[in-house]
Amino acid sequence: MVLLTVQPEKHSTATGGRVVLPEQRLPDDRLLTGGLTPGRFAAPAPTPAQELARLLFDQDGERHRVHAPWRRLIANETFRHRPGLSPAEQVTRSYERLRLVNDTVGDAERLAHDPHLLAGLHEWAAIVDGGGGLCTVASIHYNLFLGSLLDHGDDGRRDLSPFTSMRRTGTFLCTELEHGNDSFALQTTAEFDPDTGGFVLHTPHPGAQKFMPNTSTTGGPKSAVVAARLVADGRDQGVFLFLTPLSDERGLLPGVRVRRLPVRPGAPVDHCLTAFDRVRLPREALLEAEHGRLDDSGALTSTLGNHRKRFLRSIGRVTVGKLCMSAAAVGASRAALSVAVRYGEHRHVSGPRAGDRVPVNSYRTHHGRLLKALSTAYGMTFLHRAVTARWARHTEADRADAEREVAVAKGWITWQARAIAAECRERCGAQGLFEVNGLAGFPDYIEGTITAEGDNLVIWAKAAAELVFHGDTDGRDAPPSPAGHADRLDDIRFLRHLLARAESIWQTRARASLRQGPSKDPIGRWNNASSAALEMVSVHAAVRAADAYLDAVDRAAQTGARDLLDGLCRLFLLTRLGPHTGDLLADGHMSIEQVRALPFALDGVVAGLAPHMMTLVDAFDLPEAYLAGVPIANSGSVPLADYAGITD
C-alpha cells in the first residue's frame, strides 16, 4: 500500500510515533497573500498550507475580491463572542453587524448581482458566533430581497437607495403556515384595483400568515418582497412578488400585523408571523418581468403560460439562496474542524506508560474521524466552487440543469456539514458545549441551512425524479473493466470510476422499480422507486465532488500540497465506496481482493495524513483574531472563565 511521502511541516503533534517539531506560524496575512509582499527580494516558495489555501479559495484568480473583504471584516473585534447577551440583544447585534457588512461592500447592488461574492460573504459570516443571526439577515436582505428587486428590473425607475444604504432593511415573505414546500399553492392575495391601478394585499385566513420572516421593528424600518396570488378582473393569475413597506421610524404601518415567534436556537433573528389586513399598494409594487406584466386594464401578458413556471421564475432567487446556504455550511464546517484539530493538538491525555501525556490527536480513534471529516470538508468546498461557477455562467438553455446541480449540492453539503459539526463538538468533549469555544452553535445553525431555500429531502426528490427520467450517468451500460489487484485502490481516478459505476447501478435500480410500480398510481410508482432514486442522488453528489477534487489535484502546483490532496481525495472516495462494494463486486467492477483490501487501504491513507492535520486546517485561512477568541483553539489559552466574564 502506498502511503503519503510528503514531508511534514513543522507542527506540534506526536502522531503515529513520529515527533514533529513545533509549528512556525506565518503572520496572519501570509496565507491570504501567498507570501511576502513583492519588493527587492523574491517571495519564498509557497508552503503546502499556502498552496492548499490557494486551491480552496482562489477560484479564477478572484480570491482577493471574493474572500479577502469578508475575512478582514470578521477579524474585527466587533465580531468576537460577547457573553451574557439576552436574546433581544443578540437580535439587535445581528442588524448592527449587517450594517458593518454594508459599509464593507460599498456597492450593495454589485453584491446582490454576484453569486461568487455573495456566497463568499456567507462562508465567512457563518463562523461568527457559531453561525446564526448575521448570515440569516444578510442572506435575506441581499439575496432574497434586493436580488429579487434587481432581477425584476424596471430600467432603473425604482429607487433602491433606501435599501442599498440600509436606511431600510429588506425581508422576504413567501412561506405560509399552511404552505411551505408547496408554496406554489399559497393563499395570500393581491387584488388589482382598476379604480386606483394599485393592489389590495390581504391575508384571508390564519393559515395564510407568512411564517418566519424577520418582520419586527428590531433593526429599524423594513420593507418586504411579498409573494401573493395576483387576482385581476376576478381571475387568479398565479403568484407574483410585491414590494411592501412594513414599518417606519414610528413602528408598524397600518394593516400590517406582526407577532414574534419563540426564539430559535442557533439563529438570533426576529422570526415572526406576519399578516396583512387589506393593505393598499401602489401600481409599482408589482415586480414585473417577461414572465408577467400587467397593463392598465389589469390584463396580464407573459412569456410563460403556466402558473407554476411563472411562480418559479418569480422566486428564482431561491437558487442563489441554495448556493448561499451551502456556502454557510461549508464555512461552518471548516471553522469547526479548525477548532477541533487545534484542540486535539494541545489537549493531552494519559499515554501507554505511567506518567506519559500525549496529545489526544495521537490516537487513531480520534484523528481518524477528524481526517474523514476533513476529507469531506475539502470535497464540500471544491464542489461548492464548481456549482457556483456553473450557475454564474449558465444560459437559459442549461438553466434547469444548473438549478438541479445547485440543489443536489445544497442537500449534500448541508447534510455533510451537520455530521461534521456534531463530530467536532463531540471530539472536544464537554469543552465543545460552551458557546465561547465556537462549536456549540454550529449544529443548530446548520439545521437551518438544511431547511432554508427548500427542505433537502424535497429538493432531492425533485432532482431524483429528473435524473431517473432524463439523466444519464457516465458509467451506465458500460461493460465492466477488469477490476485488477488491490494496488488499484491507490489510484484516485480508478476509485472515482467505481463511484460513478455505483451511481449507474442505483439509477438502473430506480428505473426498474418505477416500471414495477402499480399502474395508474403515480404516487405508488414513485414510492416504489424513491428509495433507490434518492440513493442515486446521494452518490451523484459524491461523484460531482470527486470530479471537483480531481480538478484541484491537477491544478496543484506544489508537490507537497498535491500529495496531501491526493491522499485526502483517496480517503474521501474510499469512505464513500464502502457501502457499495457488494454491488460493485456483484457486477464485476471490483475484485474480491479489492473488497477485502479496502479497510486496510483506508487505514493506510489515514496513517499517512495524520501528521499533516495542522497543515490541512491552516489552509482554511481563518483569521488569527478569530482563533485567538476561541479558548480551546489555543494552547496555554486564557482560562475559559476569563472569556466568559466569570469572576469569583
C-alpha positions in Angstrom: 0.0 0.0 0.0 1.4 3.4 -1.0 1.5 5.9 1.8 2.0 9.7 1.6 5.6 10.7 1.3 5.2 14.5 1.7 7.5 15.8 4.4 5.6 17.1 7.4 5.5 20.8 8.0 6.7 22.0 11.4 3.8 21.3 13.7 3.4 20.2 17.3 1.9 16.8 17.1 3.5 13.5 18.0 1.4 11.2 15.8 1.9 7.6 14.9 5.2 7.6 16.8 6.7 10.4 14.8 7.7 13.6 16.6 7.2 16.7 14.7 8.8 20.0 15.6 6.8 22.9 17.0 5.0 24.8 14.3 6.4 28.1 13.0 3.2 30.1 12.1 3.1 32.8 9.5 1.8 36.2 10.2 -2.0 36.5 9.8 -2.0 37.7 6.2 0.6 35.3 4.8 -1.8 32.6 3.7 -4.1 35.1 2.1 -1.3 36.8 0.2 0.7 33.7 -0.6 4.0 35.0 0.7 5.9 38.2 1.3 4.8 41.5 -0.2 6.6 41.9 -3.6 9.7 44.1 -3.2 13.5 43.8 -3.6 13.5 40.1 -2.6 11.6 37.3 -4.3 8.8 35.8 -2.3 9.7 32.3 -0.9 8.1 29.3 -2.5 4.6 28.6 -1.0 4.3 26.1 1.8 1.8 23.2 1.4 -0.7 25.1 3.5 -0.4 28.2 1.3 -0.8 26.1 -1.8 -3.8 24.3 -0.4 -5.4 27.7 0.6 -4.9 28.9 -3.0 -6.7 25.9 -4.3 -9.5 26.3 -1.8 -10.1 30.0 -2.2 -8.5 31.3 -5.4 -11.3 30.4 -7.8 -10.4 32.0 -11.2 -7.9 34.2 -9.5 -10.5 36.1 -7.6 -9.5 35.3 -4.0 -8.8 38.9 -3.0 -12.2 40.1 -4.4 -14.4 37.3 -3.3 -12.9 36.3 0.1 -10.5 38.9 1.4 -13.1 41.6 2.3 -15.2 39.2 4.5 -12.1 37.6 6.1 -10.8 41.0 7.1 -14.2 42.0 8.4 -14.8 39.1 10.7 -11.3 39.6 12.2 -12.7 42.9 13.7 -13.2 42.9 17.4 -16.9 43.6 16.9 -17.4 40.1 15.7 -15.9 38.4 18.8 -18.1 36.5 21.2 -19.8 38.6 23.9 -21.1 36.6 26.8 -24.3 37.3 28.7 -26.4 38.9 25.9 -30.2 38.4 26.1 -31.9 37.0 23.0 -33.2 40.5 22.2 -29.7 41.9 22.4 -28.4 39.2 20.2 -31.0 40.0 17.6 -30.1 43.7 17.7 -26.4 42.8 17.3 -27.2 40.8 14.1 -28.5 44.0 12.5 -25.6 46.1 13.8 -23.3 43.6 12.1 -25.3 43.7 8.9 -24.7 47.4 8.7 -20.9 46.7 9.0 -21.2 44.3 6.1 -23.0 47.0 4.1 -20.2 49.5 4.9 -17.6 46.9 3.8 -19.2 46.0 0.4 -19.7 49.6 -0.7 -21.9 48.6 -3.7 -24.8 46.5 -2.4 -26.2 46.0 -5.9 -23.0 44.5 -7.1 -23.0 42.2 -4.1 -26.6 41.0 -4.9 -25.7 40.5 -8.6 -22.5 38.5 -8.0 -23.1 34.8 -6.8 -19.4 34.4 -6.1 -19.1 37.4 -3.8 -22.5 36.7 -2.1 -21.5 33.1 -1.4 -18.1 34.3 -0.1 -19.9 36.5 2.4 -21.9 33.5 3.7 -18.8 31.4 4.0 -17.1 33.8 6.4 -20.2 35.3 8.2 -21.3 31.7 9.1 -18.4 31.3 11.5 -19.3 34.3 13.7 -20.7 33.1 17.0 -21.4 29.7 15.5 -23.4 30.9 12.5 -26.7 32.4 13.4 -28.0 35.9 13.0 -25.7 37.8 10.7 -25.7 35.1 8.0 -29.5 34.9 8.1 -30.3 38.6 7.9 -27.6 39.2 5.3 -28.9 36.4 3.1 -32.5 37.7 3.3 -31.6 41.3 2.7 -29.0 41.0 -0.1 -30.1 37.8 -1.9 -33.9 37.3 -1.5 -35.0 40.9 -1.1 -32.5 43.1 -3.1 -31.7 40.4 -5.5 -35.4 39.9 -6.3 -35.8 43.6 -7.0 -32.8 43.6 -9.3 -34.0 40.5 -11.1 -37.3 42.2 -11.9 -35.5 45.2 -13.4 -37.5 48.3 -14.4 -34.8 50.2 -16.2 -33.7 52.0 -13.0 -37.1 53.6 -12.3 -37.3 52.1 -8.8 -35.3 53.9 -6.2 -33.2 51.3 -4.4 -31.1 53.7 -2.3 -33.1 53.2 0.9 -32.1 49.5 0.7 -28.6 49.8 -0.5 -27.8 52.4 2.1 -29.6 50.3 4.8 -32.0 53.1 5.7 -34.5 50.3 5.3 -33.8 46.6 5.8 -35.3 44.2 3.3 -37.0 40.9 4.1 -38.8 38.2 2.1 -42.2 36.8 2.7 -43.1 33.6 0.9 -43.7 30.6 3.2 -47.1 30.5 4.9 -48.2 28.5 7.9 -50.1 26.0 5.7 -47.8 26.2 2.7 -44.1 25.6 2.9 -42.6 23.3 0.3 -45.9 23.7 -1.7 -45.7 27.5 -1.7 -47.0 27.4 -5.3 -50.4 26.9 -3.5 -50.0 29.9 -1.0 -53.2 31.8 -0.2 -52.1 35.5 0.4 -53.8 37.6 -2.2 -53.0 40.9 -4.0 -56.2 42.0 -5.8 -55.9 44.5 -8.7 -58.0 47.7 -8.1 -58.9 49.1 -11.5 -60.0 52.4 -9.9 -56.6 53.2 -8.5 -54.4 51.0 -10.6 -52.9 49.6 -7.4 -53.4 46.4 -5.3 -55.0 45.3 -2.1 -52.8 42.9 -0.2 -54.7 40.6 2.2 -54.3 37.5 4.4 -57.6 35.7 4.0 -57.3 33.3 7.0 -54.8 32.4 9.8 -53.2 29.6 7.8 -52.1 32.1 5.2 -49.9 34.1 7.7 -46.4 34.5 6.5 -44.2 32.2 8.6 -40.8 33.1 10.0 -39.7 36.3 8.1 -37.8 38.8 10.2 -40.5 41.5 10.2 -40.4 43.0 13.6 -39.3 46.6 14.2 -35.9 45.5 15.5 -33.2 46.7 13.2 -35.1 49.8 12.1 -37.6 50.4 9.3 -38.3 47.5 7.0 -39.8 46.6 3.6 -40.6 43.2 2.3 -40.9 41.4 -1.0 -44.2 39.5 -0.5 -45.3 36.5 -2.6 -49.0 36.8 -3.2 -51.6 35.5 -5.6 -52.4 38.1 -8.2 -56.1 38.5 -8.7 -57.2 40.7 -11.6 -60.7 41.0 -13.0 -61.7 38.2 -10.8 -59.1 35.8 -12.3 -56.3 34.1 -10.4 -53.1 34.9 -12.4 -50.7 32.9 -10.2 -48.2 34.0 -7.6 -46.1 37.2 -8.1 -43.9 39.3 -5.9 -45.0 42.7 -4.4 -42.7 45.3 -2.8 -44.4 46.2 0.5 -43.4 48.7 3.2 -43.8 47.1 6.7 -42.7 49.8 9.2 -41.1 53.2 9.6 -39.4 55.0 12.4 -42.7 55.1 14.4 -43.5 51.4 14.1 -45.6 49.0 12.0 -47.6 50.6 9.2 -51.4 50.4 9.1 -52.8 47.0 8.2 -49.5 45.1 8.9 -49.8 42.6 11.7 -46.7 41.1 13.2 -46.4 38.5 16.0 -43.0 37.4 17.3 -42.2 33.7 17.3 -40.3 31.9 20.1 -36.5 32.2 20.0 -35.0 29.5 17.7 -31.6 28.0 18.9 -28.7 28.9 16.6 -30.4 31.9 15.0 -30.6 35.2 16.9 -33.2 36.6 14.4 -36.6 38.2 14.9 -38.7 35.4 13.4 -42.3 36.4 13.2 -45.8 35.6 11.9 -46.9 38.3 9.5 -50.4 39.1 8.2 -52.0 41.9 6.1 -55.4 43.4 6.6 -56.3 44.9 3.2 -53.1 46.9 2.8 -53.2 49.2 -0.2 -50.1 49.1 -2.5 -49.3 51.3 -5.5 -49.1 50.1 -9.1 -45.3 49.9 -9.0 -45.4 47.5 -6.1 -45.8 44.6 -8.5 -42.4 43.1 -9.6 -42.7 42.6 -13.3 -40.6 40.9 -15.9 -41.0 38.8 -19.0 -42.8 36.1 -17.1 -45.6 38.5 -16.2 -46.6 42.1 -16.9 -49.9 43.8 -16.1 -51.4 46.5 -18.3 -53.5 49.4 -17.1 -56.7 47.5 -17.6 -55.5 44.5 -15.5 -54.7 42.2 -18.4 -51.6 40.0 -17.9 -49.1 39.2 -20.6 -46.5 36.6 -20.1 -43.9 34.6 -21.9 -44.9 31.6 -19.7 -48.4 30.2 -20.0 -48.1 28.1 -16.9 -48.8 29.4 -13.3 -46.2 27.2 -11.8 -43.5 28.3 -14.2 -44.3 32.0 -13.5 -44.1 31.4 -9.8 -40.7 29.6 -10.1 -39.3 32.4 -12.2 -40.6 35.0 -9.7 -38.8 33.3 -6.8 -35.7 32.5 -8.9 -33.5 34.0 -6.2 -34.1 30.8 -4.2 -31.4 29.1 -6.4 -28.8 31.6 -5.4 -30.1 31.2 -1.8 -29.2 27.5 -2.1 -25.7 28.5 -3.0 -25.6 30.8 0.0 -26.9 28.2 2.4 -24.3 25.7 1.0 -21.5 28.3 1.4 -22.5 29.0 5.0 -22.4 25.2 5.8 -19.0 24.9 4.1 -17.6 27.8 6.2 -19.1 26.5 9.4 -17.6 23.0 8.7 -14.1 24.4 8.1 -14.2 26.5 11.3 -15.5 23.6 13.4 -12.6 21.4 12.1 -10.0 24.1 12.7 -11.1 24.4 16.3 -11.3 20.6 16.9 -8.0 19.8 15.3 -6.2 22.6 17.2 -7.8 21.4 20.5 -6.6 17.9 19.8 -3.1 19.1 19.4 -2.8 20.6 22.9 -5.3 18.5 24.8 -3.1 15.9 26.5 -4.3 12.6 27.9 -2.6 9.6 29.5 -0.3 7.6 27.3 0.5 3.9 27.3 3.2 4.2 30.1 2.7 5.5 33.6 3.3 9.3 33.6 3.1 9.7 29.8 1.0 12.6 28.5 0.3 12.6 24.8 -1.9 14.8 22.5 -5.4 13.2 22.0 -4.7 13.6 18.3 -2.1 10.9 18.6 -4.9 8.2 18.7 -6.4 6.8 15.6 -9.8 6.7 17.3 -9.6 10.5 17.5 -7.7 11.7 14.5 -9.2 9.1 12.1 -12.7 10.6 12.5 -11.4 14.1 12.1 -9.5 13.2 9.0 -12.5 11.7 7.4 -14.4 14.9 8.2 -11.5 16.9 6.8 -11.6 15.0 3.5 -15.3 15.7 3.3 -14.9 19.4 4.1 -12.4 19.8 1.3 -14.7 18.0 -1.1 -17.6 20.2 0.0 -15.5 23.3 -0.7 -14.4 22.1 -4.2 -17.9 21.1 -5.1 -19.3 24.4 -4.0 -16.8 26.2 -6.1 -17.8 24.1 -9.1 -21.5 24.6 -8.9 -21.2 28.3 -8.1 -19.1 28.7 -11.3 -21.6 26.8 -13.3 -24.5 28.9 -12.0 -22.6 32.1 -12.7 -22.1 31.2 -16.4 -25.4 29.4 -17.1 -27.6 30.3 -20.0 -31.3 29.9 -20.5 -30.7 26.7 -22.4 -29.0 25.0 -19.5 -30.7 26.8 -16.6 -32.7 23.7 -15.5 -29.6 21.5 -15.4 -27.6 24.2 -13.4 -30.5 24.6 -11.0 -30.6 20.9 -10.4 -26.8 20.7 -9.7 -27.1 23.6 -7.2 -30.0 21.8 -5.5 -28.2 18.5 -5.3 -25.0 20.2 -3.9 -27.0 22.1 -1.3 -28.6 19.0 0.0 -25.4 17.0 0.1 -23.2 19.8 1.5 -25.6 20.8 4.3 -26.2 17.2 5.4 -22.4 16.6 5.5 -22.0 19.8 7.5 -24.4 18.6 10.1 -22.3 15.4 10.6 -19.1 17.4 10.7 -20.4 19.9 13.3 -21.6 17.0 15.5 -18.3 15.1 15.2 -16.2 18.2 16.0 -18.3 19.1 19.0 -18.0 15.5 20.3 -14.3 15.3 19.8 -13.9 18.3 22.0 -15.9 16.8 24.8 -17.6 19.0 27.4 -15.5 22.0 26.3 -17.4 21.9 23.0 -20.6 22.6 24.7 -19.7 26.1 25.7 -20.6 28.8 23.2 -17.4 30.7 23.7 -15.5 27.7 22.3 -17.0 28.3 18.9 -18.7 24.9 18.3 -22.0 24.8 20.3 -23.9 27.0 17.9 -23.0 25.3 14.6 -25.3 22.2 14.8 -28.4 24.4 15.4 -27.4 26.9 12.7 -26.7 24.2 10.2 -30.1 22.7 10.8 -31.5 25.9 9.5 -29.5 25.6 6.3 -30.9 22.2 5.7 -34.4 23.6 5.7 -33.9 27.1 4.2 -34.5 27.6 0.5 -36.2 24.3 0.2 -36.1 21.3 2.5 -33.2 19.0 1.5 -35.4 15.9 1.1 -37.9 17.7 -1.1 -35.4 19.2 -3.4 -33.5 15.9 -3.7 -36.8 14.1 -4.5 -37.3 16.6 -7.4 -33.7 16.1 -8.6 -34.1 12.3 -8.2 -37.2 12.3 -10.4 -35.4 14.3 -13.1 -32.3 12.1 -13.1 -34.4 8.9 -13.1 -36.5 10.0 -16.1 -33.9 12.1 -18.0 -30.4 11.8 -16.6 -27.7 9.5 -17.8 -24.6 8.7 -15.7 -21.2 8.4 -17.3 -21.0 4.7 -16.2 -24.4 3.5 -17.4 -24.4 0.4 -19.6 -20.6 0.4 -20.0 -19.1 -3.1 -19.9 -17.2 -3.8 -16.7 -13.5 -3.2 -16.9 -11.0 -5.6 -15.3 -11.0 -4.9 -11.6 -7.4 -5.7 -11.1 -5.4 -6.0 -7.9 -5.6 -4.2 -4.5 -3.0 -1.7 -5.5 -5.5 -0.1 -7.8 -7.1 1.3 -4.7 -4.2 3.8 -4.6 -5.5 5.4 -7.9 -8.0 8.1 -7.2 -9.2 8.0 -10.8 -10.0 4.3 -10.6 -11.8 5.0 -7.3 -13.8 7.8 -9.0 -14.7 5.4 -11.8 -16.0 2.9 -9.2 -18.2 5.5 -7.6 -19.6 6.5 -11.0 -20.5 2.8 -11.5 -22.3 2.8 -8.2 -24.4 5.7 -9.3 -25.2 3.9 -12.5 -26.3 0.8 -10.6 -28.7 2.8 -8.4 -30.1 4.7 -11.4 -30.8 1.3 -13.1 -32.4 0.0 -9.9 -34.6 3.1 -9.6 -35.8 2.8 -13.2 -36.6 -0.8 -12.8 -38.5 -0.1 -9.5 -40.5 2.6 -11.3 -41.6 0.2 -14.0 -42.6 -2.4 -11.5 -44.7 0.0 -9.5 -48.5 -0.1 -9.6 -50.0 1.1 -12.8 -52.3 4.1 -12.9 -51.0 5.1 -9.5 -48.3 7.8 -9.9 -47.7 8.1 -6.1 -47.4 4.4 -5.7 -45.0 4.1 -8.6 -42.8 6.9 -7.2 -42.9 5.4 -3.8 -41.7 2.1 -5.3 -38.7 3.9 -6.9 -38.0 6.7 -4.4 -35.5 4.9 -2.1 -33.2 3.8 -4.9 -33.6 7.2 -6.6 -32.6 9.1 -3.5 -29.5 6.8 -3.1 -28.7 7.6 -6.7 -28.7 11.3 -6.0 -26.5 10.9 -2.9 -23.9 9.0 -5.0 -24.3 11.5 -7.8 -23.4 14.4 -5.4 -20.3 12.5 -4.2 -19.2 11.8 -7.8 -19.5 15.5 -8.6 -17.5 16.3 -5.5 -14.9 13.8 -6.6 -14.7 15.5 -10.0 -14.0 18.8 -8.3 -11.4 17.1 -6.1 -9.6 15.7 -9.1 -9.6 19.0 -10.8 -7.9 20.6 -7.7 -5.3 17.8 -7.6 -4.5 18.5 -11.2 -4.1 22.3 -10.5 -1.8 21.8 -7.5 1.5 23.4 -8.4 3.4 22.3 -5.3 4.4 18.7 -4.7 3.6 18.6 -1.0 0.1 20.1 -1.5 -0.6 17.7 -4.4 0.4 14.7 -2.3 -1.9 15.8 0.5 -4.8 16.5 -1.8 -4.3 13.1 -3.5 -4.4 11.5 0.0 -7.5 13.4 1.0 -9.3 12.6 -2.2 -8.4 8.9 -1.8 -9.8 8.9 1.8 -12.9 10.7 0.6 -13.5 8.1 -2.2 -12.6 5.0 -0.2 -15.0 6.1 2.6 -17.9 6.5 0.1 -17.2 3.3 -1.7 -17.6 1.1 1.4 -21.4 0.8 1.3 -21.4 -0.1 -2.4 -18.7 -2.8 -2.5 -21.4 -5.6 -2.6 -23.0 -4.2 -5.8 -19.6 -3.4 -7.4 -18.4 -6.9 -6.7 -21.6 -8.5 -8.0 -21.4 -6.5 -11.2 -17.7 -7.3 -11.8 -16.4 -3.8 -11.2 -14.4 -4.8 -8.1 -12.5 -8.0 -7.3 -12.7 -10.0 -4.0 -9.1 -8.9 -3.3 -10.0 -5.3 -3.6 -13.1 -5.6 -1.4 -11.0 -7.3 1.3 -8.2 -4.7 1.0 -10.4 -1.6 1.2 -10.4 -1.3 5.0 -6.7 -1.7 5.1 -6.4 1.0 2.3 -8.5 3.3 4.5 -6.3 2.8 7.5 -3.2 3.3 5.4 -4.2 6.7 4.0 -5.3 7.9 7.4 -1.9 7.0 8.8 -0.2 8.9 6.0 -2.4 12.0 6.6 -2.3 12.0 10.4 1.0 14.0 10.8 -0.4 16.8 8.5 -3.7 17.7 10.2 -2.5 21.1 11.2 -1.3 21.9 7.7 -4.8 20.8 6.4 -6.6 23.2 8.8 -4.1 26.0 8.4 -5.1 26.1 4.8 -8.6 27.1 5.9 -7.0 30.5 6.5 -9.1 31.6 9.5 -8.0 35.0 10.9 -5.7 34.8 13.9 -8.0 37.3 15.7 -10.9 34.8 15.3 -8.9 31.8 16.5 -7.5 33.9 19.4 -11.1 34.4 20.6 -11.8 30.7 20.9 -10.2 29.4 24.1 -9.8 25.7 23.1 -8.2 26.6 19.8 -5.1 27.9 21.7 -2.5 26.0 23.7 -1.9 27.7 27.0 -5.0 29.7 26.4 -6.6 32.2 28.8 -8.9 30.3 31.2 -12.4 29.8 30.0 -13.8 31.8 32.9 -12.0 34.9 31.7 -13.6 34.6 28.2 -17.0 34.1 29.7 -16.8 37.1 32.0 -17.0 34.9 35.2 -15.4 36.2 38.4 -15.1 34.7 41.8 
